[in-house]
Amino acid sequence: QVQLTESGGGVVEAGGSLRLSCVASGRGFGRNVMGWFRQAPGKERELVASIPYVGDANYADSAKGRFTISRNKARNGVYLQMNSLQPEDTAVYYCNLKLLYDTGASDYWGQGTQVTVSS
């Protein structure tokens, strides 16, 4: 059974920084992509950034230049360093693990962590 455990959310003033962490536990994961999504009230969940086990990271336009995603492969961890936070970054942030198979993919989600940016 795959479980994702997140930490690091909180309240910060505009211009501040937060670092989100997520660790995946369970069986060996094979080919996979880990990432962060967010969902603000009344809006759909959207991709913030993702990073494959091998390859380059991918960022939403809103995250480019401000957020950095990284992985610790030994710990099955993924991290999101968020700088220059703005009120529009306020959302619940979800860690995602996508396992890739020849016939498709499976998604696993963390419980979500609240990020609130005050103006």
VMD Tcl script that builds the backbone (N, CA, C; Angstrom):
set m [mol new atoms 357]
animate dup $m
set s [atomselect $m all]
$s set {name element resname resid chain x y z} {
  {N N GLN 1 A 0.849 -1.188 0.000}
  {CA C GLN 1 A 0.000 0.000 0.000}
  {C C GLN 1 A 0.888 1.243 0.000}
  {N N VAL 2 A 0.572 2.176 -0.882}
  {CA C VAL 2 A 1.349 3.397 -1.001}
  {C C VAL 2 A 0.744 4.472 -0.110}
  {N N GLN 3 A 1.573 5.139 0.651}
  {CA C GLN 3 A 1.135 6.266 1.469}
  {C C GLN 3 A 2.067 7.444 1.250}
  {N N LEU 4 A 1.485 8.622 1.177}
  {CA C LEU 4 A 2.250 9.858 1.034}
  {C C LEU 4 A 1.999 10.720 2.266}
  {N N THR 5 A 3.065 11.132 2.908}
  {CA C THR 5 A 2.968 11.942 4.124}
  {C C THR 5 A 3.600 13.297 3.868}
  {N N GLU 6 A 2.791 14.335 4.022}
  {CA C GLU 6 A 3.223 15.703 3.733}
  {C C GLU 6 A 3.461 16.477 5.019}
  {N N SER 7 A 4.277 17.504 4.893}
  {CA C SER 7 A 4.484 18.431 5.995}
  {C C SER 7 A 4.997 19.746 5.435}
  {N N GLY 8 A 4.906 20.794 6.252}
  {CA C GLY 8 A 5.537 22.043 5.884}
  {C C GLY 8 A 4.613 23.194 5.541}
  {N N GLY 9 A 3.317 22.974 5.504}
  {CA C GLY 9 A 2.425 24.090 5.214}
  {C C GLY 9 A 2.368 25.064 6.380}
  {N N GLY 10 A 1.638 26.151 6.192}
  {CA C GLY 10 A 1.499 27.126 7.259}
  {C C GLY 10 A 1.044 28.468 6.741}
  {N N VAL 11 A 1.193 29.465 7.600}
  {CA C VAL 11 A 0.800 30.840 7.271}
  {C C VAL 11 A 2.055 31.680 7.146}
  {N N VAL 12 A 2.121 32.456 6.085}
  {CA C VAL 12 A 3.287 33.290 5.837}
  {C C VAL 12 A 2.832 34.604 5.227}
  {N N GLU 13 A 3.587 35.647 5.446}
  {CA C GLU 13 A 3.266 36.931 4.835}
  {C C GLU 13 A 3.721 36.955 3.380}
  {N N ALA 14 A 3.098 37.796 2.604}
  {CA C ALA 14 A 3.492 37.963 1.207}
  {C C ALA 14 A 4.986 38.282 1.116}
  {N N GLY 15 A 5.646 37.614 0.175}
  {CA C GLY 15 A 7.076 37.769 0.022}
  {C C GLY 15 A 7.888 36.744 0.787}
  {N N GLY 16 A 7.225 35.992 1.644}
  {CA C GLY 16 A 7.907 35.004 2.458}
  {C C GLY 16 A 8.122 33.681 1.734}
  {N N SER 17 A 8.648 32.714 2.475}
  {CA C SER 17 A 8.996 31.415 1.907}
  {C C SER 17 A 8.458 30.284 2.770}
  {N N LEU 18 A 8.195 29.171 2.125}
  {CA C LEU 18 A 7.837 27.931 2.805}
  {C C LEU 18 A 8.464 26.777 2.044}
  {N N ARG 19 A 8.705 25.684 2.765}
  {CA C ARG 19 A 9.218 24.470 2.134}
  {C C ARG 19 A 8.290 23.327 2.485}
  {N N LEU 20 A 7.740 22.703 1.460}
  {CA C LEU 20 A 6.869 21.547 1.637}
  {C C LEU 20 A 7.677 20.267 1.444}
  {N N SER 21 A 7.354 19.268 2.243}
  {CA C SER 21 A 8.023 17.976 2.150}
  {C C SER 21 A 6.988 16.873 2.013}
  {N N CYS 22 A 7.370 15.818 1.327}
  {CA C CYS 22 A 6.487 14.658 1.158}
  {C C CYS 22 A 7.357 13.419 1.049}
  {N N VAL 23 A 6.998 12.409 1.801}
  {CA C VAL 23 A 7.714 11.136 1.745}
  {C C VAL 23 A 6.729 10.036 1.391}
  {N N ALA 24 A 7.101 9.219 0.424}
  {CA C ALA 24 A 6.270 8.100 -0.002}
  {C C ALA 24 A 6.747 6.814 0.657}
  {N N SER 25 A 5.815 6.031 1.169}
  {CA C SER 25 A 6.146 4.741 1.756}
  {C C SER 25 A 5.351 3.644 1.070}
  {N N GLY 26 A 5.895 2.443 1.096}
  {CA C GLY 26 A 5.215 1.324 0.453}
  {C C GLY 26 A 6.204 0.497 -0.342}
  {N N ARG 27 A 5.693 -0.160 -1.351}
  {CA C ARG 27 A 6.524 -1.064 -2.134}
  {C C ARG 27 A 7.445 -0.293 -3.061}
  {N N GLY 28 A 8.335 -0.969 -3.743}
  {CA C GLY 28 A 9.176 -0.348 -4.743}
  {C C GLY 28 A 8.325 0.293 -5.829}
  {N N PHE 29 A 8.719 1.432 -6.294}
  {CA C PHE 29 A 7.851 2.224 -7.136}
  {C C PHE 29 A 8.133 2.139 -8.617}
  {N N GLY 30 A 9.278 1.639 -9.035}
  {CA C GLY 30 A 9.562 1.570 -10.454}
  {C C GLY 30 A 9.605 2.942 -11.081}
  {N N ARG 31 A 9.179 2.998 -12.356}
  {CA C ARG 31 A 9.148 4.289 -13.039}
  {C C ARG 31 A 8.067 5.169 -12.417}
  {N N ASN 32 A 8.409 6.400 -12.126}
  {CA C ASN 32 A 7.427 7.242 -11.466}
  {C C ASN 32 A 7.736 8.717 -11.658}
  {N N VAL 33 A 6.747 9.523 -11.366}
  {CA C VAL 33 A 6.875 10.971 -11.339}
  {C C VAL 33 A 6.284 11.435 -10.012}
  {N N MET 34 A 6.977 12.334 -9.352}
  {CA C MET 34 A 6.432 12.926 -8.130}
  {C C MET 34 A 6.191 14.404 -8.382}
  {N N GLY 35 A 5.179 14.925 -7.725}
  {CA C GLY 35 A 4.869 16.319 -7.972}
  {C C GLY 35 A 4.010 16.937 -6.894}
  {N N TRP 36 A 3.728 18.208 -7.078}
  {CA C TRP 36 A 2.872 18.974 -6.185}
  {C C TRP 36 A 1.751 19.615 -7.005}
  {N N PHE 37 A 0.545 19.471 -6.486}
  {CA C PHE 37 A -0.624 20.129 -7.037}
  {C C PHE 37 A -1.189 21.039 -5.945}
  {N N ARG 38 A -2.053 21.940 -6.346}
  {CA C ARG 38 A -2.728 22.770 -5.358}
  {C C ARG 38 A -4.169 23.013 -5.785}
  {N N GLN 39 A -4.979 23.285 -4.776}
  {CA C GLN 39 A -6.384 23.569 -5.030}
  {C C GLN 39 A -6.828 24.703 -4.126}
  {N N ALA 40 A -7.204 25.807 -4.750}
  {CA C ALA 40 A -7.729 26.953 -4.017}
  {C C ALA 40 A -9.244 26.835 -3.927}
  {N N PRO 41 A -9.878 27.494 -2.962}
  {CA C PRO 41 A -11.339 27.414 -2.821}
  {C C PRO 41 A -12.043 27.816 -4.108}
  {N N GLY 42 A -12.963 26.961 -4.536}
  {CA C GLY 42 A -13.747 27.262 -5.727}
  {C C GLY 42 A -13.025 27.031 -7.035}
  {N N LYS 43 A -11.817 26.498 -6.971}
  {CA C LYS 43 A -11.049 26.262 -8.189}
  {C C LYS 43 A -10.682 24.786 -8.315}
  {N N GLU 44 A -10.311 24.398 -9.517}
  {CA C GLU 44 A -9.889 23.029 -9.761}
  {C C GLU 44 A -8.457 22.816 -9.288}
  {N N ARG 45 A -8.152 21.576 -8.999}
  {CA C ARG 45 A -6.787 21.231 -8.626}
  {C C ARG 45 A -5.887 21.436 -9.843}
  {N N GLU 46 A -4.732 22.028 -9.614}
  {CA C GLU 46 A -3.818 22.317 -10.721}
  {C C GLU 46 A -2.399 21.891 -10.379}
  {N N LEU 47 A -1.661 21.549 -11.407}
  {CA C LEU 47 A -0.269 21.178 -11.231}
  {C C LEU 47 A 0.555 22.405 -10.878}
  {N N VAL 48 A 1.429 22.258 -9.902}
  {CA C VAL 48 A 2.384 23.296 -9.555}
  {C C VAL 48 A 3.753 22.946 -10.154}
  {N N ALA 49 A 4.227 21.741 -9.875}
  {CA C ALA 49 A 5.515 21.291 -10.385}
  {C C ALA 49 A 5.585 19.776 -10.279}
  {N N SER 50 A 6.359 19.167 -11.155}
  {CA C SER 50 A 6.558 17.730 -11.108}
  {C C SER 50 A 7.992 17.407 -11.505}
  {N N ILE 51 A 8.451 16.228 -11.075}
  {CA C ILE 51 A 9.813 15.824 -11.389}
  {C C ILE 51 A 9.844 14.307 -11.526}
  {N N PRO 52 A 10.338 13.816 -12.645}
  {CA C PRO 52 A 10.396 12.367 -12.840}
  {C C PRO 52 A 11.564 11.768 -12.081}
  {N N TYR 53 A 11.562 10.447 -11.978}
  {CA C TYR 53 A 12.674 9.781 -11.305}
  {C C TYR 53 A 13.977 10.078 -12.035}
  {N N VAL 54 A 13.886 10.108 -13.356}
  {CA C VAL 54 A 15.030 10.513 -14.180}
  {C C VAL 54 A 14.520 11.564 -15.156}
  {N N GLY 55 A 15.148 12.703 -15.169}
  {CA C GLY 55 A 14.728 13.742 -16.098}
  {C C GLY 55 A 14.576 15.090 -15.431}
  {N N ASP 56 A 14.079 16.033 -16.211}
  {CA C ASP 56 A 13.981 17.413 -15.752}
  {C C ASP 56 A 12.634 17.711 -15.114}
  {N N ALA 57 A 12.649 18.674 -14.232}
  {CA C ALA 57 A 11.429 19.120 -13.588}
  {C C ALA 57 A 10.572 19.928 -14.561}
  {N N ASN 58 A 9.294 19.965 -14.230}
  {CA C ASN 58 A 8.330 20.720 -15.014}
  {C C ASN 58 A 7.580 21.649 -14.072}
  {N N TYR 59 A 7.382 22.895 -14.467}
  {CA C TYR 59 A 6.728 23.876 -13.610}
  {C C TYR 59 A 5.544 24.529 -14.313}
  {N N ALA 60 A 4.515 24.823 -13.539}
  {CA C ALA 60 A 3.459 25.694 -14.029}
  {C C ALA 60 A 4.041 27.091 -14.209}
  {N N ASP 61 A 3.450 27.856 -15.122}
  {CA C ASP 61 A 3.957 29.207 -15.360}
  {C C ASP 61 A 3.962 30.037 -14.076}
  {N N SER 62 A 2.969 29.829 -13.232}
  {CA C SER 62 A 2.863 30.608 -11.995}
  {C C SER 62 A 3.980 30.286 -11.007}
  {N N ALA 63 A 4.619 29.136 -11.183}
  {CA C ALA 63 A 5.664 28.697 -10.256}
  {C C ALA 63 A 7.076 28.997 -10.759}
  {N N LYS 64 A 7.218 29.212 -12.026}
  {CA C LYS 64 A 8.546 29.401 -12.606}
  {C C LYS 64 A 9.240 30.614 -11.998}
  {N N GLY 65 A 10.490 30.421 -11.617}
  {CA C GLY 65 A 11.277 31.500 -11.045}
  {C C GLY 65 A 11.080 31.719 -9.563}
  {N N ARG 66 A 10.046 31.104 -8.985}
  {CA C ARG 66 A 9.781 31.296 -7.553}
  {C C ARG 66 A 9.853 29.986 -6.773}
  {N N PHE 67 A 9.420 28.896 -7.393}
  {CA C PHE 67 A 9.365 27.595 -6.713}
  {C C PHE 67 A 10.423 26.665 -7.291}
  {N N THR 68 A 10.942 25.792 -6.447}
  {CA C THR 68 A 11.890 24.784 -6.886}
  {C C THR 68 A 11.492 23.432 -6.326}
  {N N ILE 69 A 11.335 22.457 -7.211}
  {CA C ILE 69 A 11.003 21.093 -6.790}
  {C C ILE 69 A 12.269 20.254 -6.816}
  {N N SER 70 A 12.393 19.355 -5.862}
  {CA C SER 70 A 13.557 18.478 -5.803}
  {C C SER 70 A 13.142 17.131 -5.245}
  {N N ARG 71 A 14.003 16.143 -5.430}
  {CA C ARG 71 A 13.718 14.790 -4.951}
  {C C ARG 71 A 14.895 14.259 -4.157}
  {N N ASN 72 A 14.579 13.413 -3.199}
  {CA C ASN 72 A 15.569 12.585 -2.522}
  {C C ASN 72 A 15.190 11.148 -2.834}
  {N N LYS 73 A 15.867 10.566 -3.802}
  {CA C LYS 73 A 15.470 9.248 -4.276}
  {C C LYS 73 A 15.647 8.180 -3.208}
  {N N ALA 74 A 16.674 8.323 -2.386}
  {CA C ALA 74 A 16.922 7.322 -1.346}
  {C C ALA 74 A 15.785 7.280 -0.334}
  {N N ARG 75 A 15.146 8.429 -0.101}
  {CA C ARG 75 A 14.066 8.516 0.886}
  {C C ARG 75 A 12.686 8.543 0.259}
  {N N ASN 76 A 12.618 8.398 -1.070}
  {CA C ASN 76 A 11.336 8.520 -1.765}
  {C C ASN 76 A 10.653 9.836 -1.391}
  {N N GLY 77 A 11.441 10.890 -1.319}
  {CA C GLY 77 A 10.908 12.186 -0.926}
  {C C GLY 77 A 10.875 13.170 -2.071}
  {N N VAL 78 A 9.921 14.094 -1.982}
  {CA C VAL 78 A 9.842 15.206 -2.919}
  {C C VAL 78 A 9.597 16.471 -2.111}
  {N N TYR 79 A 10.210 17.557 -2.530}
  {CA C TYR 79 A 10.183 18.804 -1.769}
  {C C TYR 79 A 9.847 19.960 -2.692}
  {N N LEU 80 A 9.192 20.958 -2.125}
  {CA C LEU 80 A 8.858 22.152 -2.898}
  {C C LEU 80 A 9.288 23.363 -2.090}
  {N N GLN 81 A 10.319 24.027 -2.560}
  {CA C GLN 81 A 10.754 25.275 -1.958}
  {C C GLN 81 A 10.010 26.407 -2.635}
  {N N MET 82 A 9.259 27.156 -1.852}
  {CA C MET 82 A 8.430 28.227 -2.402}
  {C C MET 82 A 8.927 29.561 -1.855}
  {N N ASN 83 A 9.368 30.405 -2.759}
  {CA C ASN 83 A 9.854 31.729 -2.404}
  {C C ASN 83 A 8.951 32.795 -3.004}
  {N N SER 84 A 9.068 34.001 -2.498}
  {CA C SER 84 A 8.287 35.132 -3.006}
  {C C SER 84 A 6.806 34.786 -3.079}
  {N N LEU 85 A 6.297 34.206 -2.022}
  {CA C LEU 85 A 4.898 33.784 -2.001}
  {C C LEU 85 A 3.969 34.992 -2.054}
  {N N GLN 86 A 2.849 34.784 -2.732}
  {CA C GLN 86 A 1.844 35.831 -2.900}
  {C C GLN 86 A 0.486 35.315 -2.427}
  {N N PRO 87 A -0.443 36.202 -2.116}
  {CA C PRO 87 A -1.761 35.745 -1.657}
  {C C PRO 87 A -2.428 34.763 -2.624}
  {N N GLU 88 A -2.180 34.906 -3.901}
  {CA C GLU 88 A -2.802 33.987 -4.870}
  {C C GLU 88 A -2.215 32.583 -4.810}
  {N N ASP 89 A -1.153 32.386 -4.049}
  {CA C ASP 89 A -0.608 31.052 -3.829}
  {C C ASP 89 A -1.342 30.307 -2.711}
  {N N THR 90 A -2.245 30.990 -2.050}
  {CA C THR 90 A -3.012 30.365 -0.981}
  {C C THR 90 A -3.849 29.211 -1.537}
  {N N ALA 91 A -3.674 28.036 -0.963}
  {CA C ALA 91 A -4.358 26.837 -1.442}
  {C C ALA 91 A -3.987 25.666 -0.538}
  {N N VAL 92 A -4.682 24.570 -0.742}
  {CA C VAL 92 A -4.248 23.299 -0.178}
  {C C VAL 92 A -3.309 22.660 -1.194}
  {N N TYR 93 A -2.138 22.279 -0.731}
  {CA C TYR 93 A -1.129 21.695 -1.609}
  {C C TYR 93 A -1.094 20.182 -1.383}
  {N N TYR 94 A -1.135 19.446 -2.482}
  {CA C TYR 94 A -1.173 17.990 -2.440}
  {C C TYR 94 A 0.067 17.403 -3.105}
  {N N CYS 95 A 0.664 16.467 -2.429}
  {CA C CYS 95 A 1.749 15.687 -3.009}
  {C C CYS 95 A 1.148 14.588 -3.891}
  {N N ASN 96 A 1.790 14.325 -5.003}
  {CA C ASN 96 A 1.314 13.302 -5.931}
  {C C ASN 96 A 2.453 12.366 -6.325}
  {N N LEU 97 A 2.134 11.089 -6.351}
  {CA C LEU 97 A 3.048 10.076 -6.886}
  {C C LEU 97 A 2.333 9.376 -8.023}
  {N N LYS 98 A 2.898 9.448 -9.207}
  {CA C LYS 98 A 2.315 8.777 -10.375}
  {C C LYS 98 A 3.222 7.619 -10.742}
  {N N LEU 99 A 2.699 6.402 -10.635}
  {CA C LEU 99 A 3.436 5.211 -11.027}
  {C C LEU 99 A 3.134 4.906 -12.485}
  {N N LEU 100 A 4.168 4.659 -13.250}
  {CA C LEU 100 A 4.028 4.480 -14.692}
  {C C LEU 100 A 4.197 3.009 -15.057}
  {N N TYR 101 A 3.274 2.510 -15.825}
  {CA C TYR 101 A 3.321 1.141 -16.319}
  {C C TYR 101 A 3.258 1.167 -17.836}
  {N N ASP 102 A 3.564 0.036 -18.442}
  {CA C ASP 102 A 3.453 -0.054 -19.896}
  {C C ASP 102 A 2.008 0.154 -20.341}
  {N N THR 103 A 1.050 -0.197 -19.493}
  {CA C THR 103 A -0.365 -0.144 -19.876}
  {C C THR 103 A -1.102 1.062 -19.305}
  {N N GLY 104 A -0.410 1.928 -18.594}
  {CA C GLY 104 A -1.091 3.098 -18.025}
  {C C GLY 104 A -0.361 3.654 -16.830}
  {N N ALA 105 A -1.112 4.248 -15.908}
  {CA C ALA 105 A -0.504 4.879 -14.741}
  {C C ALA 105 A -1.475 4.835 -13.569}
  {N N SER 106 A -0.917 4.931 -12.357}
  {CA C SER 106 A -1.735 5.013 -11.143}
  {C C SER 106 A -1.292 6.229 -10.354}
  {N N ASP 107 A -2.268 6.972 -9.828}
  {CA C ASP 107 A -1.988 8.174 -9.048}
  {C C ASP 107 A -2.263 7.935 -7.572}
  {N N TYR 108 A -1.371 8.437 -6.744}
  {CA C TYR 108 A -1.539 8.417 -5.296}
  {C C TYR 108 A -1.379 9.845 -4.784}
  {N N TRP 109 A -2.163 10.162 -3.726}
  {CA C TRP 109 A -2.207 11.531 -3.230}
  {C C TRP 109 A -1.941 11.574 -1.738}
  {N N GLY 110 A -1.295 12.653 -1.321}
  {CA C GLY 110 A -1.187 12.939 0.088}
  {C C GLY 110 A -2.486 13.536 0.605}
  {N N GLN 111 A -2.513 13.790 1.906}
  {CA C GLN 111 A -3.727 14.293 2.541}
  {C C GLN 111 A -3.924 15.782 2.315}
  {N N GLY 112 A -2.899 16.465 1.862}
  {CA C GLY 112 A -2.986 17.902 1.623}
  {C C GLY 112 A -2.461 18.697 2.806}
  {N N THR 113 A -1.834 19.808 2.492}
  {CA C THR 113 A -1.341 20.707 3.533}
  {C C THR 113 A -1.700 22.141 3.148}
  {N N GLN 114 A -2.228 22.880 4.096}
  {CA C GLN 114 A -2.722 24.232 3.817}
  {C C GLN 114 A -1.565 25.221 3.784}
  {N N VAL 115 A -1.546 26.023 2.743}
  {CA C VAL 115 A -0.621 27.154 2.641}
  {C C VAL 115 A -1.464 28.420 2.549}
  {N N THR 116 A -1.242 29.334 3.466}
  {CA C THR 116 A -1.973 30.593 3.487}
  {C C THR 116 A -0.970 31.735 3.453}
  {N N VAL 117 A -1.144 32.611 2.472}
  {CA C VAL 117 A -0.255 33.760 2.315}
  {C C VAL 117 A -1.074 35.021 2.572}
  {N N SER 118 A -0.680 35.765 3.577}
  {CA C SER 118 A -1.405 36.972 3.935}
  {C C SER 118 A -0.788 38.184 3.245}
  {N N SER 119 A -1.648 39.128 2.930}
  {CA C SER 119 A -1.170 40.341 2.235}
  {C C SER 119 A -0.759 41.429 3.213}
}
mol reanalyze $m
mol bondsrecalc $m
mol representation Tube
mol addrep $m
